[in-house]
Amino acid sequence: MNRIEFIIATAIVLLLAFAMGWFTYWLMHRFTRVAGGDMGEMDRLAQSLHEAEEIRDQAIIYLESREAELLNQIAQGEAELRAAMEGLRDARLEAEEMRAYIERMHANS
């Protein structure tokens, strides 16, 4: 192989490498590009996602406030129950004292 043949072979190899690189770039660009209509849909989806996140945040805030309110009502109910149980206990003691007093009065008569 003389010098001219070597230069031609090298040029052909470089041209084929360039053509393959360009073809690969073209394929990648064709399969990965986003069309103009797709961008509008992507914007719409992003807006919908943002709105959904805002609604979720509002729902979380509502649920947290509702939970706090219900926990407060439970605490109040438990306090009222304790007070009622103490009142009932006092009433039972008083009733027992009254029975004992009445029995003593009947026993003395």
SULBELJO-V279163 format. One line per field, one symbol per residue. burial: b if it has 16 or more other ideal C-beta (glycine too) atoms within 10 Angstrom, else e. A space follows every 10 residues. Layout:
burial=???
This chain:
burial=eeeeeeeeee eeeeeeeeee eeeeeeeeee eeeeeeeeee eeeeeeeeee eeeeeeeeee eeeeeeeeee eeeeeeeeee eeeeeeeeee eeeeeeeeee eeeeeeeee
